[in-house]
Amino acid sequence: MQKEDQLILVDTNDVQIGTMGKLETHEKGLLHRAFSILVFNPKGELMLQKRAVSKYHSGGLWTNTCCSHPRVGEVLATATHRRLKEEMGFDCELKELIAFTYHANLDHGLKENELLHVYVGEYNSDPIVNPEEADDWKWTSLIELKRDVDEHPDNYTYWFKIMLKKMEENNIAI
């Protein structure tokens, strides 16, 4: 039996205060460190992934290119590259854009309470999607994305919608 992933519990200043299993952390809604990655092609289109229906929460929803949690003792920059390769089958240069906290009630009685670090990168090829992580993927323009999120918000993950709003509020061009 595989040991459950341990998440890094943090305070609001992103200082580690402990660790806990992934499921228990999300059941209790404790603040933990996480990251999301936005990958664009040279045309300015964003690569979205559709989360695998089998995921423990938010399955079947469209979201950013990749998202996860760093492992205990793992530097965020290392975690982002590791996870991008694991989920989408490629790697690229990444830079951090913004970090913020958010809370959300998810499906299956789970709660999200993350200090989310958002990274951006550029890539110009098709991914090799891990079917345990994503059921589909696509490139989309930001204009089309905004329209679709406005018209069909329930098709997108909570954190992705918050991320887009936070970036707009802070005048961060993506």
C-alpha positions as CSV (number, residue, x, y, z in Angstrom):
1,M,0.0,0.0,0.0
2,Q,1.3,3.4,-1.0
3,K,1.8,5.9,1.9
4,E,-0.5,9.0,1.6
5,D,1.2,12.2,0.5
6,Q,2.0,14.6,3.4
7,L,1.1,18.2,2.9
8,I,3.0,21.1,4.4
9,L,0.9,23.1,6.8
10,V,1.8,26.7,7.0
11,D,0.8,30.0,8.7
12,T,-0.3,33.0,6.8
13,N,3.3,34.0,6.2
14,D,4.0,30.6,4.5
15,V,6.1,29.4,7.4
16,Q,5.8,25.7,7.9
17,I,4.0,24.7,11.1
18,G,3.6,21.0,10.6
19,T,2.6,18.3,8.1
20,M,-0.5,16.2,7.7
21,G,-1.9,13.6,5.2
22,K,-3.5,15.1,2.1
23,L,-7.0,13.7,2.8
24,E,-7.1,14.7,6.4
25,T,-5.8,18.2,5.6
26,H,-8.6,18.7,3.1
27,E,-11.2,17.2,5.5
28,K,-10.2,19.6,8.2
29,G,-9.6,22.6,5.8
30,L,-6.2,23.4,7.2
31,L,-4.0,26.0,5.6
32,H,-1.3,24.4,3.4
33,R,1.2,25.2,0.7
34,A,0.3,24.6,-2.9
35,F,1.2,25.8,-6.4
36,S,-0.5,26.3,-9.7
37,I,1.2,26.6,-13.1
38,L,0.0,28.5,-16.2
39,V,1.7,27.5,-19.4
40,F,1.3,29.6,-22.5
41,N,2.4,29.1,-26.1
42,P,4.0,31.9,-28.2
43,K,0.5,32.8,-29.5
44,G,-0.5,33.7,-26.0
45,E,-2.9,30.8,-25.6
46,L,-3.1,29.1,-22.2
47,M,-2.9,25.3,-21.9
48,L,-5.8,24.0,-19.8
49,Q,-6.2,20.5,-18.4
50,K,-9.5,18.8,-17.6
51,R,-8.9,17.0,-14.3
52,A,-9.4,13.3,-14.4
53,V,-12.9,12.3,-13.2
54,S,-11.2,9.9,-10.8
55,K,-9.4,12.7,-8.8
56,Y,-10.3,12.9,-5.1
57,H,-11.9,16.3,-5.7
58,S,-12.9,18.6,-8.6
59,G,-12.8,15.7,-11.0
60,G,-13.9,16.5,-14.6
61,L,-13.4,20.2,-14.3
62,W,-11.2,22.4,-16.5
63,T,-8.3,24.1,-14.7
64,N,-4.8,25.6,-15.1
65,T,-2.0,23.6,-16.8
66,C,-0.9,21.9,-13.6
67,C,-1.4,22.2,-9.9
68,S,-0.2,20.3,-6.8
69,H,1.6,20.5,-3.5
70,P,5.3,20.4,-2.8
71,R,6.6,17.4,-0.8
72,V,7.9,17.8,2.7
73,G,11.4,19.2,2.4
74,E,11.0,20.0,-1.3
75,V,11.7,23.5,-2.6
76,L,8.8,25.0,-4.5
77,A,10.8,25.5,-7.7
78,T,11.8,21.9,-7.7
79,A,8.2,20.8,-7.0
80,T,6.8,22.8,-9.9
81,H,9.1,21.2,-12.4
82,R,8.7,17.7,-11.0
83,R,4.9,18.0,-11.1
84,L,4.7,19.5,-14.5
85,K,6.6,16.6,-15.9
86,E,4.5,14.1,-13.9
87,E,1.1,15.5,-15.0
88,M,1.7,16.9,-18.4
89,G,4.9,15.1,-19.6
90,F,7.1,18.2,-20.3
91,D,9.1,20.9,-18.5
92,C,9.8,24.5,-19.2
93,E,11.2,27.6,-17.5
94,L,8.9,28.9,-14.8
95,K,8.7,32.1,-12.8
96,E,6.5,32.9,-9.8
97,L,3.9,35.6,-10.4
98,I,1.8,35.9,-7.3
99,A,0.9,34.1,-4.1
100,F,-2.4,34.3,-2.1
101,T,-4.6,32.4,0.2
102,Y,-8.1,31.2,-0.5
103,H,-10.8,29.0,1.1
104,A,-13.4,26.8,-0.7
105,N,-15.8,24.1,0.0
106,L,-15.3,21.3,-2.5
107,D,-17.1,18.2,-3.5
108,H,-17.0,15.0,-1.3
109,G,-17.2,17.1,1.8
110,L,-13.6,18.4,1.4
111,K,-12.4,21.9,2.1
112,E,-9.6,23.8,0.3
113,N,-7.5,26.3,2.4
114,E,-4.3,27.0,0.4
115,L,-1.5,29.4,0.3
116,L,-1.2,29.2,-3.5
117,H,1.9,30.1,-5.4
118,V,1.2,30.8,-9.1
119,Y,3.9,30.2,-11.7
120,V,3.9,30.9,-15.4
121,G,5.9,29.4,-18.3
122,E,6.0,29.0,-22.1
123,Y,5.9,25.9,-24.2
124,N,5.1,25.3,-27.8
125,S,4.2,21.6,-28.2
126,D,1.6,19.1,-27.2
127,P,1.8,17.6,-23.7
128,I,1.9,13.9,-23.0
129,V,-0.9,13.9,-20.4
130,N,-0.8,11.5,-17.5
131,P,-4.3,9.8,-17.6
132,E,-4.4,9.5,-13.8
133,E,-4.2,13.3,-13.6
134,A,-6.1,14.7,-16.6
135,D,-8.8,13.4,-19.0
136,D,-8.2,16.1,-21.6
137,W,-6.3,19.3,-22.4
138,K,-6.5,22.2,-24.8
139,W,-5.0,25.6,-25.8
140,T,-7.4,28.5,-25.4
141,S,-7.1,32.3,-25.9
142,L,-7.6,34.4,-22.8
143,I,-10.6,36.2,-24.5
144,E,-12.3,32.8,-25.1
145,L,-11.4,31.6,-21.6
146,K,-12.9,34.7,-19.9
147,R,-16.1,34.4,-21.9
148,D,-16.4,30.7,-21.2
149,V,-15.7,31.1,-17.4
150,D,-18.3,33.8,-17.3
151,E,-20.9,31.7,-19.2
152,H,-20.1,28.3,-17.6
153,P,-18.4,28.9,-14.2
154,D,-19.3,25.4,-13.0
155,N,-17.0,23.9,-15.6
156,Y,-13.9,25.3,-13.9
157,T,-12.1,24.6,-10.6
158,Y,-12.7,27.0,-7.8
159,W,-9.0,27.9,-7.4
160,F,-8.6,28.6,-11.1
161,K,-11.4,31.1,-11.1
162,I,-10.0,32.8,-8.0
163,M,-6.5,32.8,-9.6
164,L,-7.8,34.6,-12.7
165,K,-9.6,37.1,-10.6
166,K,-6.6,37.8,-8.3
167,M,-4.3,38.3,-11.3
168,E,-6.8,40.7,-12.9
169,E,-7.2,42.6,-9.6
170,N,-3.4,43.0,-9.3
171,N,-3.0,44.0,-13.0
172,I,-0.8,41.0,-13.7
173,A,-0.6,40.5,-17.4
174,I,-0.5,36.8,-18.3
